[in-house]
């Protein structure tokens, strides 16, 4: 039986920093989703991406540069 590897690529933008809810401010994945990514099925990866997109669209605190 041939195993098909997931083809969905990681949404990581190399801006890894977790907020107080353990959500990455770069890709909007949760810490658990980031850790799960390498072993996740294609269907699960798509679900993770949908979750991250929803978080990004619903973010409540805009970025401000106080420098």
C-alpha positions, 0 to 999 in steps of 0.5 A: 500500500502506497502512503500519500504524504500531505501536500499542504505546506506550513503557514509559518512565516518565521515570525514565531512569538506566542501571545498570552493564549499560546497563539503564534502572532506570525501564523495564528496557529496554536502551540498545539497545532504547530507541534502537531503539524509535522504528523498531521494528515492533509485533512487535519492540516486544512483544518488547522489552516482554517482555524488559523485564518479564523483567528487572524480575521477575528484578532481583536488587538491591532499591532501598534508600534510605540517606538 
